[in-house]
Amino acid sequence: MTTATLETRKTRTALLAFGGALAMLGLGYAAVPLYELFCQVTGFGGTTQRASESDAAIAERMGAAAGGKTISIRFDGSTARDVPWSFRPEQSTDTVSIGQRDMAIYLASNNSDQPITGTATFNVEPEQAGAYFNKIQCFCFTEQTLQPGESVRMPVLYFVDPAALDDPNMDGVEQITLSYTFHRAIDSAD
């Protein structure tokens, strides 16, 4: 083997290793948004779906055809340790007709002496229900700023898709839990 051939092979190996490292770095940065997209599309991990008013109208018609079956919804609210808010649902449970729009109200109060901007993360349990739990309007879609001592009511307009009735994975599910946790927004952190 000649010196030129050996140098060519070393250069090719170094370029392939560098290219592989760049590809892994790129995949590392793309992993979070791709995972979030996957969860939003499939409902994986209890990720809820975002719906429009027209989606809700279709679901209402389908729900009426399903014979008015109901399901219990449990509401849960908490805050991260660095968020000095009180945050809880106004009502802890509700029974809703599948396919019918309903509204839940969460109550939030800023217990500090400074404005705090928070953002809510959410989850649905059991996980398989995430694909059928649709939010039309939600405080979790945007950041929320509360002034010192301010209290607000935060509505969530939602429905449970009647397609859940046809999913064998939803057999035996009698209650869905919608859980929110408020975190301090990144630009609000001290």
C-alpha positions in Angstrom: 0.0 0.0 0.0 1.4 3.4 -1.0 1.7 6.4 1.2 -0.8 8.3 -1.0 -3.4 5.6 -0.7 -2.9 5.4 3.1 -3.3 9.2 3.4 -6.4 9.1 1.2 -8.0 6.5 3.4 -7.1 8.4 6.6 -8.6 11.6 5.1 -11.8 9.7 4.0 -12.1 8.1 7.5 -11.7 11.5 9.2 -14.3 13.2 6.9 -16.7 10.3 7.6 -16.2 10.6 11.3 -16.6 14.4 11.2 -19.8 14.0 9.1 -21.2 11.4 11.5 -20.5 13.7 14.4 -22.3 16.6 12.6 -25.2 14.4 11.8 -25.5 13.3 15.5 -25.4 16.9 16.6 -28.1 17.9 14.2 -30.3 15.0 15.3 -29.7 16.0 18.9 -31.1 19.5 18.2 -34.0 18.1 16.1 -35.0 15.5 18.6 -37.0 17.7 20.9 -39.2 19.4 18.2 -39.6 16.1 16.4 -40.7 14.4 19.6 -43.1 17.2 20.4 -44.6 16.9 16.9 -44.9 13.1 17.3 -46.6 13.5 20.6 -49.1 16.2 19.3 -50.0 14.1 16.3 -50.4 10.7 18.1 -51.4 11.8 21.6 -48.4 9.8 22.9 -47.5 10.3 26.5 -50.9 11.9 27.3 -50.4 14.9 24.9 -53.8 16.5 24.2 -55.0 17.5 20.8 -55.6 21.1 19.7 -59.0 21.5 18.0 -60.9 24.3 16.2 -64.6 25.3 16.6 -65.4 23.4 13.4 -63.8 20.2 14.8 -65.9 20.7 18.0 -69.1 21.0 15.9 -68.3 17.8 14.1 -67.6 16.0 17.3 -70.9 17.2 18.8 -72.8 15.7 15.9 -70.9 12.4 16.2 -71.3 12.5 20.0 -75.1 12.9 19.6 -75.1 9.9 17.3 -73.2 7.9 20.0 -76.2 8.0 22.3 -75.0 10.6 24.9 -72.4 8.4 26.6 -70.5 10.2 29.4 -67.1 10.2 30.9 -65.7 11.7 34.1 -63.0 14.3 33.8 -60.7 15.0 36.8 -58.8 18.3 36.9 -55.5 18.8 38.6 -53.3 21.9 39.0 -49.9 22.6 40.5 -46.9 24.9 40.2 -43.2 24.4 40.0 -41.2 25.3 43.1 -40.0 28.6 41.7 -43.6 29.9 40.9 -45.1 31.6 44.0 -48.7 31.1 42.7 -51.7 29.4 44.0 -53.1 27.4 41.1 -56.0 24.9 41.2 -59.2 23.9 39.4 -62.4 25.6 40.4 -64.1 22.2 40.3 -62.1 18.9 40.8 -64.3 16.7 38.6 -67.0 16.9 36.0 -69.0 14.4 34.0 -69.3 15.3 30.3 -71.1 13.9 27.3 -68.6 12.5 24.8 -68.4 14.9 21.9 -70.0 17.8 23.7 -68.0 21.0 24.4 -67.4 21.7 28.0 -65.4 24.3 30.0 -63.2 23.9 33.0 -62.0 26.9 35.0 -58.7 27.1 36.8 -57.9 29.7 39.5 -54.5 31.3 39.7 -53.2 33.9 42.2 -49.8 35.5 42.3 -48.7 35.4 46.0 -45.5 37.4 45.5 -44.7 41.1 45.4 -43.5 41.1 41.8 -45.0 40.3 38.4 -44.5 36.7 37.4 -44.9 35.3 33.9 -45.7 31.6 33.7 -46.3 29.0 31.2 -48.4 25.8 31.7 -47.4 22.3 30.7 -50.2 19.8 30.5 -50.8 16.1 30.5 -53.7 13.7 30.2 -54.0 10.3 31.9 -54.4 7.6 31.0 -52.0 8.1 28.1 -54.2 6.6 25.5 -56.9 9.2 26.2 -54.5 12.0 25.0 -55.4 11.3 21.4 -59.1 12.0 22.1 -58.9 14.9 24.5 -59.2 18.1 22.4 -58.7 21.6 23.6 -60.3 24.4 21.6 -59.2 27.3 23.9 -56.7 27.1 26.7 -54.6 29.4 28.8 -51.8 26.9 28.2 -51.5 28.1 24.6 -49.8 31.3 25.7 -47.7 32.7 28.6 -49.6 34.2 31.5 -48.4 37.2 33.5 -49.9 37.9 36.9 -49.2 41.1 38.8 -48.4 41.0 42.5 -51.5 39.9 44.4 -53.5 39.4 41.2 -56.0 36.6 40.9 -57.5 35.3 37.6 -59.9 32.7 36.3 -58.4 30.7 33.4 -60.8 28.8 31.2 -60.2 25.7 29.2 -62.7 24.8 26.4 -62.5 21.2 25.5 -64.3 18.0 24.3 -63.6 14.3 24.2 -63.6 12.9 20.6 -66.4 10.3 20.0 -63.7 8.2 18.2 -62.6 7.2 21.7 -65.7 4.9 21.8 -64.3 2.9 18.9 -60.8 2.4 20.3 -60.3 -0.9 22.1 -57.5 0.7 24.1 -60.1 3.0 25.7 -62.3 0.1 26.9 -62.7 0.4 30.6 -61.5 4.0 30.8 -64.1 5.7 33.0 -62.1 8.9 34.0 -59.6 11.1 32.2 -57.3 13.4 34.3 -56.3 16.7 32.8 -53.3 18.0 34.7 -51.5 21.3 34.5 -48.3 22.5 36.0 -47.2 26.2 35.8 -43.5 26.9 35.3 -41.8 30.3 35.3 -41.4 31.5 31.8 -37.7 31.5 30.7 -37.6 35.2 30.0 -39.2 35.8 33.5 -36.6 33.8 35.5 -34.5 35.7 38.0 
